[in-house]
């Protein structure tokens, strides 16, 4: 979405930062728009730690697909826990997307539906 040279400049100037989840501990993210992608693979404690880094004027977006969890079998997904415990908090919205929201190759919708119908 951003041309390569402009992106490099924005990263060099600290306007955009890409950081592993492990580097969030102890930080407060304020005056920021923060995106956590692939949150289905965050543990419960990792997701709680991430969400509690939010400063007063920050906006957080958490994305994930609970059908694609890559955690060890006995390790619960923090995203699933968050979906269960956070929906009644004012200021938090949980939005579920489905195959009609797919913007990839037209076959991806058919693939999603085939897997959905097979369960």
N, C-alpha and C positions, 0 to 999 in steps of 0.2 A: 504494500500500500504506500510505502515511502520509497522513493528512488534510493538506490544503494549509497550514493555519495552523501546525500542528505542524512540518511540514517547513520552512517559512520560519523558524521559531524555531530549529530544529536547525541550519540553515545559518548563521543570524546568530550563534549561540553556538559555531560552529566544530565542532560534533559531526559534521556531514556537510559534506563539501567535494566540489564538482564541479570538476574541473580538466582542461584539455586535456593530452594526452600530452606536448606540448612543455614544459609547466611542471614536469615530474617531474625533469628533469636536475638533479643536485646535491643532491637531497633523499634523506633516509632516512625511510621510512614505517614507524613502529613503533607498537605498541599500536593497530593499525588493521586493519580488514577492508576490503580494496581490491578493486574490481572494474574490470577493463579490458574494456569491451564493444566489439564490432566489431573485434576484434584481427586479423581477416583483412586489414585495411587498414593495419596497422602494418608498416613495413619491418623487415627483419632487425635493423638497428641500433637502431631505436626499441623493438622488443620486448625486445631484450637490455638496453637501458638501463632500461626499465620493470622488468623482472624483477630487476635488480640493485639496485633501490631498497629491497628488502625488509629491514626491521629484524628483530631477533631474535624478537619476539613477534607479528609481522604474519602475516596470512593473505591470500593473493592468489588471486583467481579471474580467469581469463582466458576470455572467451567469443568465439566467432566462427564463421562459416560459410564454409568454404573454397570453396563453390560461388558465393559472392557477393563476390569480390574486386574492388575498384574501383581498384586501383593501376595505374599505367601498364604496358603490356604487358611491358616488359623489367625491371620492378621486382619482385623476388621478395617473397612474403608472409612476414613474420616468423613468423606462426602456423604455416605449413606447415613451416618450418625447425624451430621449437620442437617440433612433433609428432614430427619425425624424430629429434631429438637428445636430448630430455629424458626419454623414458619410463622409462629404467632408473635414474633418480636416486631414491633413497629419499626419501619425503616429497612426491614429485610424482605426482599421478594425472592421467591423461588419460582423459576420458570422452567417448565419441561418442554423440550422440543421433540418432534417426532419426524417421521420420514418426509412429511410435507415441507419441512424446513431445510432439507438437504440441498446444498448448492454445489455439490460435486458432480461427477459424471452421472448421467441419467440412470445408469444401471445400479448405482449405489442405493437408490430408493428401493428398487426391486430386490436387491440383496438383503437390505434391512427387513423388508416385509417377509422374505422367505425365511429368515432366521426367526422372526417374530412368530410366524405361523407354525414353525416347527416345534415351538415350546408349549 
